[in-house]
Amino acid sequence: MFHTLQPPGWLPAKGYSNGIVASGRTVFLAGMIGWNGQCEFESDDFVAQCRQALQNIVDTLACAQAGPQHVVRMTWYVTDKQEYLRRARELGRVYQEVIGRHYPVMTLVQVVALLEDRAQVEIEATAVLPD
């Protein structure tokens, strides 16, 4: 289904892949924020919102009979890069609990704000399912 790309001589990426080549059916997910299925925030904590956004990705993938292992790309939009860096270890544990030890291509971007005022993170994902 997919193969990670690691240029010779490069140090391994930590927590993501440098590149992935994939074939199959493509699933595109909208940006998921840290609210529940009823569009309600249960927490204003950054890591809790990240957990919920990741769970929203997993729940939406299930609608296509897919799972986190099919994700090939994630784009993270955060409102506070320093909060992300400060809580990286905690966030890593949450990521592994929800997504597992699967590290797709990832990009992190700090933004001024997200559409929902309470949102601190929004994560887009693309998955590829085997034919």
Secondary structure, DSSP 4 states (H G I P E B T S, - for coil): -EEEE--TTPPPPSSSBSEEEE-SEEEEEEEEESB-TTS-BS---HHHHHHHHHHHHHHHHHTTT--GGGEEEEEEEES-HHHHHHTHHHHHHHHHHHT-S---EEEEEE-S--SSTT--EEEEEEEEE--
